């Protein structure tokens, strides 16, 4: 592991100096350790957006100078994203709202009757759009290792040959365990069996270079707000054929090339080909521009340098947690698995919501608790199997209370390019103190959230 002195500095992000109140009345600097939900904006993204903002204008629908400029910037942003993802020549970039939107768009665009394959360990955004679109989905059981995932996919694809078209959806890095999935190997197997692949890179793209060409995936989806660009845009990028043949995602202006009244009184529409087909309505130019700014900033900082820093922080975090016997880190692939800066755990004798609320109220540390929109995976990792009832546990009553009892939800700590080492150290010190001394305050359930009880 490199010494911290050899590492690059954290990238400047907004909110780094924000002070938050503790339940005691003191104030401390906020430790944002929930990057996997939404990462703070890169200062550089914010500055670039601010510099563009006075020139903001409509896109693809205005004769004025600022409309022309905004249209150019919007289309340039598309090319920046294409370079960032190392797309193939005839791939396209569609701007969407976020990963969920991108995957729903694709689900509606695949040819009718396409069979979809996905591991049950996926985030709900990768798990659910296919069945919602009326497609038949084969859900594969949670694998124990990356090798087993590849073998299970090969077996499933060989066993189920129905359907002219097949699609496999996989998440590059888990939003629960942070573990990396063997995307290139899975893609090779999928392609051998005639299945196309869509990569959910919501958690991968902020941490790793994603080369569509090298991974050979057919599509990739990610969200701006997890890529330090929280302005409401996301991306679906990849092969054009199915997208161009599909009905537009939304019907309206921008997607239609011509609309004319027919002699019988009906309306005939000719839709655009290319990204415009699925971008009806006025596009989110600020969101697209912010994503492009983030792509530039991350590429210039260099993923190698960013990863070296992140791996150092991961090493510090996992070593620190390993010294606390009451902490159990959740993992599908085991302690040696490669991961990004996302880690979930449970604490023996603690309700996860209670623990997370105490980290916030008593230490100013922001993490997340729950099932992280990946219910089957978290339930499997907690030892209850992928099924089971809703599991929002009662706050305040530490539960499980007996050693060895299983917790009903988990705590997730996640970080990235803007995280200083001090946040990881403060987090570890807080976990140690809570485990050894307990919470100093009383907590209660308020509308389903666990909060410090400040009533007198
Ligand atoms: N996939 C993964 C792996 C995620 O972590 C998330 C967000 N937690 C999503 C998809 C959905 O992203 P969004 O909420 O930005 O649509």
Boltz pocket constraint, residues with backbone or C-beta under 6 A from the ligand:
constraints:
  - pocket:
      binder: B
      contacts: [[A, 36], [A, 37], [A, 98], [A, 99], [A, 100], [A, 101], [A, 123], [A, 125], [A, 126], [A, 171], [A, 173], [A, 174], [A, 175], [A, 200], [A, 202], [A, 203], [A, 223], [A, 225], [A, 372], [A, 373]]
      max_distance: 6.0
